């Protein structure tokens, strides 16, 4: 019997969101939607649902490091996504685990607080993040709010986002994306050291947006391991996220999750003879 071709194995190093909307659970669904096999190392357990976040409990740093090493001992990891880390000891553990694997594409999604506003890192922790984690990134993604905290400068306007992308690029990541969902007309700033591009999109009418940043970064990584360049991966990830938002459905009483697996439903519909929907990436 013929076997299926091997899928690229991608690793997410992040926290657990019990609602399934963000963190590891979101990443694994996004990887599956992009024909990747996802594995995970848990850095923290959050106590949250679609309405609120109450607590973050960091996983022991030694356990984090052992999870990562055990996976690398067994499978060929094609790329890594780094999300919520839970504290400075875990940042240092992740940096040790990945420092000798410079050839791997690493997407770092800056998560200095949860979407609910719950903060868990002090200023010294942020400094460790800058020193230990930023240099790992091939692509860095950050909300305007997290970029502001990283830089200690206001990042609220589109022009400030452009400046923040350039400043973060100077700290090591060769490709930086600052997301601006807070703007009246949402826009993302993409900078690779030479060209700065702004991608805009209409504001989503639906409120099922929990985990958008995690999903975006995971989709970028999935496209990277499939051979796309960094900017192409960003564009494709934006298109995927836009469709996942448009096809979302309510889960819980708060900010629900994206529909990460909408492609599977559409594939089934095509198999049944339904017309294929047409969607264009917005830039």
C-alpha positions in Angstrom: 0.0 0.0 0.0 1.4 3.4 -1.0 2.1 5.8 1.9 1.3 9.5 2.0 4.2 11.8 1.4 5.8 13.1 4.7 4.3 16.4 5.9 6.7 19.0 7.3 6.8 18.8 11.1 6.5 22.2 12.8 6.9 23.0 16.5 5.0 25.5 18.5 6.4 26.6 21.8 3.6 28.5 23.6 0.9 28.4 26.2 -2.3 26.5 26.5 -5.6 28.4 26.1 -8.4 26.1 27.4 -10.9 27.8 25.0 -8.9 26.5 22.0 -8.8 30.0 20.4 -5.2 30.9 21.0 -1.8 29.4 21.9 -0.9 25.8 21.2 -4.4 24.6 20.3 -4.8 27.4 17.8 -1.4 26.8 16.3 -2.0 23.1 15.8 -5.2 23.7 14.0 -3.5 26.3 11.8 -0.6 23.9 11.0 -3.1 21.2 10.0 -5.0 23.7 7.7 -1.6 24.3 5.9 -0.8 20.6 5.5 1.8 20.5 8.2 2.1 18.1 11.2 2.2 20.1 14.4 4.0 19.2 17.6 4.1 21.3 20.8 6.1 22.3 23.9 3.9 23.9 26.6 5.4 26.9 28.4 2.3 27.9 30.4 -1.2 27.0 31.3 -3.7 29.9 31.2 -6.9 30.0 33.1 -9.2 31.7 30.5 -12.3 31.4 28.4 -13.8 33.5 25.6 -14.8 36.2 28.1 -11.8 36.7 30.4 -8.4 35.6 31.4 -7.8 35.0 35.1 -4.4 33.5 35.6 -1.2 32.3 33.9 0.8 29.5 35.4 4.3 29.0 33.9 5.5 25.4 33.3 8.9 24.7 35.0 11.7 25.9 32.7 13.6 22.6 33.0 10.4 20.8 31.7 10.1 23.3 28.9 13.7 22.6 27.8 13.2 18.9 28.1 10.0 18.9 26.0 11.9 20.7 23.2 14.9 18.5 23.3 12.9 15.4 23.4 11.0 16.4 20.2 14.2 17.3 18.4 15.7 13.9 19.4 12.8 12.1 17.7 11.5 14.1 14.7 12.9 16.3 12.0 11.6 19.8 12.9 11.1 22.0 9.8 10.3 25.2 11.7 9.4 26.7 15.1 6.9 29.2 16.2 7.4 30.9 19.6 4.5 32.5 21.4 3.7 33.1 25.1 6.6 31.9 27.3 5.4 32.4 30.8 8.5 34.2 32.3 12.2 34.9 32.0 13.3 31.4 33.0 11.3 29.9 30.2 12.7 32.6 27.8 16.2 31.5 28.7 15.3 27.8 28.4 13.9 28.4 24.9 16.9 30.4 23.9 19.3 27.6 25.0 17.2 25.1 23.1 17.1 26.9 19.8 20.4 28.8 19.8 22.3 26.0 18.1 19.6 25.5 15.4 20.2 28.7 13.4 19.2 27.1 10.1 15.6 26.6 11.2 12.9 29.2 10.3 11.7 30.6 13.6 8.6 32.9 13.8 8.5 34.8 17.1 5.0 36.1 18.0 5.5 38.7 20.8 3.0 37.9 23.6 3.8 40.2 26.6 0.2 40.1 27.8 -3.0 38.2 27.0 -5.6 39.8 24.7 -7.7 40.4 27.7 -5.1 42.8 29.0 -3.8 40.5 31.7 -0.1 41.2 32.1 2.4 38.7 33.5 5.8 40.2 32.7 7.8 42.9 34.5 10.3 45.2 32.9 13.2 42.9 33.6 11.4 40.1 31.9 10.9 42.2 28.8 14.6 43.0 28.7 15.4 39.2 28.8 12.9 38.7 26.0 14.7 41.3 23.9 18.1 39.8 24.6 17.3 36.1 24.4 14.3 35.7 22.1 14.5 38.5 19.5 17.7 37.2 17.9 16.1 33.8 17.3 13.5 35.2 14.9 13.5 35.0 11.1 10.1 36.7 11.3 8.9 38.8 14.2 5.3 39.6 14.6 4.0 42.0 17.3 0.8 43.9 18.0 1.3 47.7 18.2 0.7 47.4 22.0 3.5 44.8 22.4 5.8 46.7 20.2 5.2 49.7 22.4 6.2 47.7 25.5 9.3 46.3 23.8 10.6 49.7 22.7 9.3 51.9 25.5 7.9 54.3 23.0 4.4 55.1 21.9 3.2 52.9 19.0 -0.4 54.0 18.3 -0.4 55.7 14.8 0.5 54.1 11.5 3.6 56.3 11.3 4.7 55.2 14.8 4.2 51.5 13.7 6.5 52.1 10.7 9.1 53.5 13.0 8.7 50.7 15.5 9.2 48.1 12.7 12.5 49.7 11.8 13.7 49.9 15.4 12.8 46.2 16.0 14.6 45.2 12.8 17.7 46.9 14.2 17.6 44.5 17.2 18.1 41.4 15.1 15.0 40.0 13.4 15.5 40.2 9.6 11.7 40.5 9.0 9.3 42.4 11.2 5.5 42.7 11.1 3.6 45.1 13.3 -0.1 44.5 13.4 -2.5 47.4 13.9 -6.0 46.1 14.5 -6.6 49.0 16.8 -6.5 51.6 13.9 -9.7 52.9 12.4 -8.7 51.2 9.2 -6.7 48.1 10.4 -3.2 47.9 8.9 -0.1 45.8 9.2 3.4 47.2 8.7 5.9 44.8 7.1 9.6 45.6 7.0 12.6 43.6 5.8 15.4 46.1 6.1 15.0 47.4 2.6 11.3 47.8 1.8 8.5 48.8 4.0 5.0 47.8 3.0 1.6 48.5 4.6 -1.2 46.0 4.2 -4.7 47.2 5.0 -8.0 45.4 5.4 -11.5 46.3 6.2 -12.5 46.1 9.9 -14.1 42.7 10.6 -17.8 43.0 11.5 -17.6 39.8 13.5 -16.1 39.7 17.0 -14.7 36.2 16.8 -11.2 37.4 16.9 -9.6 35.7 19.9 -6.3 34.3 18.9 -5.8 36.3 15.7 -2.1 37.0 16.4 -1.3 33.4 17.2 -3.0 32.2 14.1 -1.3 34.8 11.9 2.2 33.9 13.2 1.5 30.1 12.9 0.3 30.6 9.3 3.4 32.5 8.4 5.6 29.7 9.7 3.6 27.1 7.8 4.1 29.0 4.5 7.8 29.4 5.2 8.3 25.6 5.7 6.5 25.1 2.4 9.1 27.2 0.6 7.6 30.6 0.5 9.7 33.7 1.1 9.0 35.8 4.2 6.9 38.5 2.6 5.0 36.0 0.5 4.3 34.1 3.7 3.0 37.2 5.4 0.6 37.9 2.5 -0.7 34.4 2.4 -1.1 34.3 6.2 -3.1 37.5 6.1 -5.4 36.0 3.4 -5.9 32.9 5.5 -6.7 34.8 8.7 -9.2 37.0 6.8 -11.0 34.0 5.6 -10.9 32.3 9.0 -12.5 35.4 10.5 -15.1 35.6 7.9 -16.1 32.0 8.4 -16.0 32.0 12.2 -18.9 30.9 14.3 -19.7 31.7 17.9 -18.1 29.6 20.7 -18.9 30.8 24.2 -20.2 34.1 25.2 -17.2 36.4 24.5 -14.7 36.8 21.7 -14.9 33.5 19.9 -12.2 31.8 17.9 -11.5 31.9 14.2 -12.6 29.0 12.1 -9.1 27.6 11.6 -10.3 24.6 9.7 -12.6 26.2 7.2 -10.7 24.7 4.3 -11.7 21.2 5.3 -15.3 22.1 5.2 -14.9 23.7 1.8 -13.0 20.7 0.5 -15.9 18.5 1.5 -18.4 20.9 -0.1 -16.4 20.7 -3.4 -16.4 16.9 -3.2 -20.2 17.1 -2.9 -20.4 19.3 -5.9 -20.9 22.8 -4.3 -19.3 25.7 -6.1 -15.9 26.8 -4.9 -15.7 30.2 -3.1 -13.3 32.8 -4.5 -11.3 34.9 -2.1 -8.5 37.4 -2.9 -5.7 38.4 -0.5 -6.0 42.0 0.5 -2.9 44.2 0.3 
